[in-house]
Amino acid sequence: MNQKEPLKITLSGIFRWIFGLYFLVIAAGMVTEREYFPAIFIFMAAFVSFPPISNLLESDLNISISGLVRFLLVLFLLVGSVAVEPNHSSSAIIYTHAFS
């Protein structure tokens, strides 16, 4: 007999769906704003977070990423996207003090 396994709903799985969809929406918004290079990092964070994509990548690459490693990888990718963001600079602090 061909029995289906019951669907496992865990808190980490719910968070992966929420953050994966959030990162996909943010990355799509960055592409529409023509911020392509930071969007690449956000897309990669979405690929690591979003369960359908990450499960496909893990099965194709024959790897398994633990929760802590996945969290650190997403954090690293988010820091990378902020680092390559062209609109951040220290001059914003100077402008706010000049207008005070």
KOLVO-448640 format. One record per residue (C-alpha): x, y, z; residue in one letter. Coordinates in steps of 0.02 Angstrom, whole numbers, padded with zeros to 5 digits, always signed. Layout:
XYZA ...
***
This chain:
+00000+00000+00000M +00054+00175-00037N +00023+00279+00119Q +00057+00463+00128K +00157+00527+00274E +00067+00652+00386P +00111+00834+00358L +00230+00897+00493K +00194+01077+00543I +00329+01148+00654T +00365+01323+00718L +00528+01329+00622S +00436+01277+00464G +00309+01416+00486I +00448+01544+00513F +00539+01480+00358R +00382+01506+00253W +00351+01680+00324I +00529+01742+00306F +00554+01656+00138G +00401+01742+00065L +00452+01906+00147Y +00627+01898+00071F +00555+01856-00100L +00440+02007-00094V +00581+02120-00034I +00698+02057-00171A +00565+02083-00304A +00540+02260-00240G +00726+02292-00247M +00731+02233-00427V +00590+02353-00473T +00690+02493-00390E +00841+02441-00495R +00945+02389-00346E +01004+02229-00428Y +01160+02186-00330F +01081+02195-00155P +00930+02101-00225A +01043+01954-00269I +01088+01934-00085F +00906+01946-00032I +00856+01817-00164F +00990+01700-00098M +00923+01725+00079A +00750+01684+00013A +00814+01528-00073F +00891+01469+00091V +00736+01513+00192S +00588+01467+00081F +00551+01281+00107P +00502+01229-00071P +00657+01307-00147I +00776+01256-00008S +00711+01076-00009N +00737+01067-00197L +00914+01136-00183L +00956+01021-00038E +00896+00867-00131S +00985+00916-00293D +01148+00957-00204L +01129+00810-00083N +01160+00918+00072I +01066+00955+00231S +01078+01123+00319I +01043+01130+00506S +00936+01267+00581G +01080+01363+00659L +01184+01358+00500V +01032+01413+00398R +01003+01559+00519F +01185+01614+00512L +01188+01600+00323L +01032+01708+00306V +01104+01834+00429L +01267+01839+00330F +01173+01866+00167L +01069+02006+00243L +01226+02093+00306V +01299+02072+00133G +01148+02152+00052S +01162+02301+00168V +01348+02315+00134A +01325+02328-00054V +01175+02444-00042E +01224+02599-00143P +01113+02720-00045N +01195+02705+00125H +01331+02825+00177S +01395+02916+00328S +01347+03082+00248S +01166+03053+00302A +01220+03087+00480I +01301+03251+00427I +01144+03307+00337Y +01033+03274+00487T +01145+03377+00599H +01154+03519+00472A +00966+03538+00468F +00936+03527+00656S 
***
